[in-house]
Amino acid sequence: MAAQPAAADDGQVELVGETTLPHAMQFNGTTVGGLSGLDYDPRTGQWVVISDDRSEQHPARYYTADFDGTRFELTGTRPLLRPDGTTYPAGSVDPEDIRWDPLAQGFWWTSEGDRGEQLIDPSIRSADTDGSFTHDLPLPANLRMAPTTGPKRNEALEGLTFAAGGTEVVTAMEGPLLQDGESPTTEHGALSRLTTQSRTGSVLAQHAYPLDPVFAASPTGGHANNGATAVLADHGDQYLVLERAFVSGVGNSIRIYRVDTRAATDVQHVESLTSTAVQPARKELLIDLADLAPSTIDNIEGMTWGPRLPDGRRSLVLISDDNFSPDQTTQILTLAMK
């Protein structure tokens, strides 16, 4: 396991904006909620957000939006469509992240899949701007659901980003695969996987990512976990990875790390990360959201670069998934970075 990550540099990141959307807000015949991914297109200035509604309230869908750093206004919504042009049946898909395609029209999005009575593989799909299916990106075999291997339930494919000018597709698993050991606890972290593929699906590399231990124990003995919910290409071969932890009876912890994979072991052919010694990606703490003192720290799952701020700093925008719960909030935070 990797050594403890270095601490963030004071003053490197500043909270410059915070807004929320009303609970169960209605928009164009849909209930807005479960917003688990967002992206900004610098070519058009348009924003896109995806709901993780499994077609249980309304058909699986995405929204377009305008955002000036203060007011987040939805401008449209469309359902995500299957290859035959129909919407997804209830429970057949679990949307998680979304990215505009930097080299073509439309966007790409991920689905977490499911490990229930029926095994449903995670997926990476592209769509046109009207939501119509264009193609599937083939998944590496070790990221597919199998009876005793592959992703754990609710710890599967979460993060998506484009790297190398859009020629590479990078995804993040929320937690370790079944064959990669126990999920994080208060006693130890875990190793999940970052996968880099070409736009046609060839696996270029796969690296172990060291997740933090869970930050606290649940006073009620309830749910407690930590996982990677977003990945975002940064300068050169570096990425930002967002780790979201939740402890029942305590709340959420959100940490964003700058990650470098250049010295990490390529583990695409390593069957189990518990049986082989590997060098994980190196990570450095960029910010613990608690240090920025937002009004609340909710279930942040989405992360994207926004437009440059008036003072020239980069904006990093985060969004929370409220799980359609009145006890949670759809929160949009804008951070300024040097």
N, C-alpha and C positions, 0 to 999 in steps of 0.2 A: 504494500500500500504506500502511496506517496506521502511525503512528509506534510506536516501542517502547512496550509497555504499562507503566504505572506500577508501582512495587513495592508489595508488600503492606504493610499497617500491622502493625507488631510487636504481638503480643498479641491480635490480632483473632480468631484462630481457635486452638483448643487441641484436641489429641487426648485424648479422655477414655475411649475404649474400643476394644478390638481383640479379635477372636475369629476362629477359622477353623473350617471344616468338614473332616472327614476326606476324603482323596482317595478317589474312587470309592465314596463312601458310598451304601448301599442304602436306599431308602425307598419303601414301597408298590409294590414291583415295578419300580422305576426306579433308574437310576444317576444320582446327583445330580452335576451339573457344568455348565459352560458358563453360569453364572448371570450374565446380561449386563444385567439391569435389575431394579429393585425399587421398591416404593412403599408408603407408609403411609397408611391411611385414618383420619383423626382422628375420624370419626363412630363407628367400630366398634373402633378400636384394632388392626385386623387388618393384617398385612403380606402382600404378594404379590411373588413373584419369578418371573422367566421364564428358561427355559433356551434357549440358542441351538442346541440339538440339532436338526439338520435332518431329524428323523425317521429318523436313521441308526442310533441305538442303541435308542431307544424313540420312540413318536409324539411330535411336537412338543407341549410341555406347559408348564404353570405350576405353581407351588407356593404354598400359603398358609403363613404362619409366625407365631409369636409371638417377640417380641424385647424383652428388658428392658434392653438396653444392654450386657449381658454374655453372656447365653445366647441363642443363635439356634436356635430349635427349629421344625422343619417340622411342620405340622399336617395337611396334605392335599396332594393333587396330582390334576390332571385334564388330559386332553389338550385341545388347542385343536382345534376342529372346523370343518370346511368348511360352506358353506351347505347341503349335502345331508346333514349330520350325521355324515359319515365323518371319520376322521383324515387328516392330510396325508401323502401318499406321500413316500418318501425323496427328498430333494433338491429338493422343490417349495416349500419355505418356509425362511426363515432368521430366526427371531424375535430381536429385539434389545432392545426397551424395552417397558415396561408401566406403565400409570397407572390407578388407580381413577377411575371417572367421578364427578366431584364433584356432578353434577346428576341422576344416575340410578343405577340398580342396574347392577353389572357393571364392566367395565374396557375400556380400549382398548390395543392393542398394535401394534408395528411389525414389519415384515419387511423385510430388506435387499434382497431380490430377488437376481438373479444375472446376471452377464454371462459366460456360458459358451457351450457349443454352442447352448443355447437361451436366449433373452433372457427373463428373468422380472422383471417390474416390481416395484419396492418396493411396499409396501402399508401402509395404516393401517386397522386393523379394530377393531370393537368386539365384545364377547362378553358373554354373561350369566355369572353366577357359576358356572354349571356348565360353562363353556367353549364353549357353543353360540354359533355365529355369529349376530350381529344385523345388522351392515351394514358396508359398505366406505365409507371417505371417499374421494371422487374426488381423484386426484393431479393437481397442475399438470402440464401437458404437458412442461415442461422437466425434470421429475424422473423421467420414464419412460425405460425402456431403448429406445434406437434404435441402429442400426448405428454411427453416428459421433457421436452426441450422447447426453446423459443421464449417469447415474452411472457411475463407474468400478467395476470389480470390487472388492468388499470395501471400498469407500469410499462406500457409499450411505446409506440412511436409518437413522440410529442413534438419535438422541435424540427424545423426545416429552415434552411437558408441556401442561397446561391453564393458560390465563391468563384475565384479566378475569372472575374468578369462575366459570370453567368454560365461558364462552361462546366462547372462542377456543382453537384447537388449534395449538400451535407445534411444529415439527419441525426437527431439525438434520441436515444432511448431514455425514457424517464427513469427506469431502474434497471437492475441487473437481470439478465436472462435467467431462466430456471437453472441452466447449467453453470451459471456464473456465481452462484452462491446466494446467501441471505441478503435481504434488503437492509438498508441502514437502520440501526438502532441507536440508543443513547450510548452504547458501548463501542460501536464501530461504524465506519462508513461502508461503502460498497463500490464495486466497479460496474458502471454501465458502459455503453458503447456509442461512439461517434463514428458514423459511416460516411465515406466520401465516394460518390459514384459519378460517372459521366452522365451526360444527358440521355444517353441510350440505355443506361443501367449497368454498365460495366463497373465492378467494384475496384476503385483505385486504391483505397486503403480503408482500414478500420482500426480505431484506436480505443484503448480503455480510458474511460473518464472517471476520476476518483470523486465520488460523492461524499459529502460531509456526513458525519454522524447526525442523528436527530438531536436537536438543540435542547430538548427537555423531555422529561417523562410525563405522561398524562396522569394527573391527580385522580382521575376516575377510572384508570385502567383502560381507557378508550384508545381510539386509533391514533397512531403516531408514525410519521414517515417523512422521508425527504427524497426529492427526485429532481431531475433536470426537466424543465418544462419549455425551454426555448433555447435556441442557438442562433447566433447572428454573426455573419462574417465581419471581421474588423480589418485592420491594416495587415497587409501581407498574408502570412499563413496563420494569423491569429483569429480567434473567435471570442465572442462573449457568450457565456453560458449562464442562464438563470436557474438557480436552485430554489425551489419552493418547498418549504417544510410546513407541515401542519400537525399540531398536537391537540387532541381533544381536551377541552378544559383550559387550554393555554392560549392557542391562537396560531397565527402564521409567522414564519420567518422567511424573509426574501433576501437572498444574497446573489450578487452578480459577479462573476469571475472573468478575468481575461485569461484565455487558454491558448497554449502553444503546443502543437502536436508534432513539431519537427523532430524532436528527439525521442518520441514515443514509439513503442513497438507496434508494428503492423500486425494486428491480431485477427485478420479476416479468416485465417486458417487455424486459429487456436480454438479448439473445441470447447474448452472450459478455462475460464480465467482463475479458477481456484486450484487447478492442477498444474499450471505452468507459470513460471515466474516471468512477468512482463513489466516493461517500463510504461506507466500510464502517462497521459498527457500532463504537462506542467500547468498549474493554475495559480493565479495571483488574485487575491481579493480586490475587486474594484470598489464595491460598496456593499455595506449592510444597510438595507433600506431603513432600519430602525434609527440609524444615525442621522437620517435626513428629516425625521420627525414629521411624516405626513399625518393627516388627521386620523387615519387608521391604516393598518396593514392588512389588506385582504388577500384573496386567493389569486395573486398575480401569476398569469400564465403566458401572456404574449409580450413580445418585445421587438421594436424596430427602430431603425434610424429615421428621424424626421428631417424636416428642412433645417438649414443653418439658422441659428438665432441671429437677431440684429447685431449682437456684439461679435459675431463670427464663430461662436462656439457651436459644436455639434449638439443636436437635440436627440435624446434617447427617450422613446415613448413606451410606456408600459400599460397593460390593460389587465383587469382582473375578471375572472370567471365567477359569477355570483351563484352558479349552480341553480339558478331560478329560485333561490331561497330568499324569503323576506329578511332573514337574519344576516345576509351578506350584501355586498355592494358591487355594482359595476363601476369600477374606479379607473380613471385615466390619469396617469402621472407623466409629467414632462421633466426630464432631467437634462441639465446642461453639462457638457463634458469639454474639457480643454482639448 
